[in-house]
């Protein structure tokens, strides 16, 4: 076993760090929200200009040669800095088009994705199909050379600024649940699409669109028949692959959070008190650090398997659970250490570390829910990892 | 032992429920935040008319728990703990002065609000006195998260000195400035700056006196948490019995049943600790600090667990304000850290349990 990076990878890591040092500004902070802030756009634009959205893509589609590990490194460094990541369009959707799309779709979409000009929004979840995604009811049927779509989707966070839906629809209602689903690309500005805003726990009025998510209604929406990814009724495969790809790039800055806690504990307050000298504080931070290293190593195991071409749902599930649940724990414990002052998010100089922990506390509860709840993922581990039988 | 409420207490519970059922309390945290003054003035008037603002003056601790349990359940937001529990509790430390008794009378009658300004910005969360000093009889400095500052007539300010001092000031006195920051708590809380602010009344107090004065507040927060936890449990039960996944009601999945059982156990324990605390304040002074501090600490942990798990059982819907879960999630954290966070109450509990920092400590 060798946990070290190759010399080329180390060199690349240094290059990424230098880039972040030169270009990153506080207004680019990703954990500020899910919105398409000007900061996010500007920073991802810089990454695109540098060519880093193209890492590891096939040369014939404008790719730049790299080891798959280099993309993992890039994502890790961006997360550590609190910077936006490359986004699902590059990390998951583009890969889906590459593996399952027609040549025509590749020509139409890949270059735009790699230039950060085309953004996608997952449109999977429905009001009555969340964890039980295969129960989705949004219908699509062919009429001539068009798909006609009717239904409703929930939690489509980037719908108000992305360009296309990566849309899961039922195309054969008579087939078993997983087998009657297809994956379509639907332009968001299509006639018949209605997007409405949903108010969330993470939403902060003063900042408008930050933390926005959406409900989307499809009312006889018509798209070209060629906008299907993979074969008709085989969309489940495309969805699963995209989710697996996404899990290779977690964007939860555990190390940054723990290091920020250490920084806070080491700095004395006005009276000279240093939390780092308090055994209770030391115990909490040490416990979180150990868990952070464990989550990190689980991620390395998963990444190593996936990069070697092995898909392991159990390993991916373990990593997602470990990272998302620890993130929530770190935020909660940090606020306990900060005391009442930790409740202040912004508006006075008394915010701790710019209010980052307080805002992230709100968001952290979403980690164990989004992209597969911890409960569903534990079922995956039980069945696929431990070989236990399916239960009700 | 007889662990039921008396008929008078049951009657009180019924009357509070009746009042609260008659008002429309927003389900969204964001709507509660948007209330002018941060509370429902009509509801506050009804509480005053019913005499609920004077319960601490009569040492009616169990009645205070009954009241706050229902407030928690119905999600209502009032300056009751702020003014009529914490404010009055601290005024008792100034009561050798006749003006303090007159002010206490007005606060008990609901004629005016008094707000505590206790917590400074220091990193040592077990030592709240930091932030404000007294010089030439006037106070200067800053206190954080002062509740209902904009509605208060008086502030009772904890001053950093040896021994500690408690100072009563007029909320609109010269040299006082308030800023309302965004905060996680769904509460009208302010950062208040004092600059050579004149003091109306003051008293030197010891740390044990301060701890003791805050016990009814901790008990009331435990009761609020118990009521809110019960509401979260009821709403989650309704959801899992209605919502289906994989062809079954969510309620039929064993893992979720276990979560719900844990919530029910946590809720029951929190509720009983609140009532045990009330009983100890009235009848077992020697153990009151130990029991009330245990309740505050347990409630802080349990309601956070309950709010988090309930929200998760709603899935993505739990993240939406319409589900009502964000309110519980935010309040759980806020109540855990309010009126002394973990470190403060752990210290109180450690002292009350006989742990000593040094041979001279506690004298």
Interface residues (C-beta under 8 A of the other chain):
Chain A: X125 X128 X130 X131 X132 X135 X154 X155 X198 X199 X200 X201 X202 X203 X204 X205 X206 X213 X264 X268 X269 X270 X271 X273 X274 X275 X278 X280 X328 X332 X335 X336 X337 X338 X339 X340 X341 X342 X343 X344 X345 X346 X347 X348 X350 X351 X355 X358 X361 X362 X365 X366 X368 X369 X370 X373 X374 X375 X378 X391 X392
Chain B: X28 X29 X30 X119 X121 X122 X123 X124 X125 X127 X130 X142 X144 X145 X179 X180 X181 X182 X183 X184 X185 X189 X191 X244 X245 X246 X248 X252 X253 X254 X255 X256 X304 X308 X311 X312 X315 X316 X317 X318 X319 X320 X321 X322 X325 X326 X329 X330 X333 X334 X336 X337 X338 X341 X342 X343 X344 X346
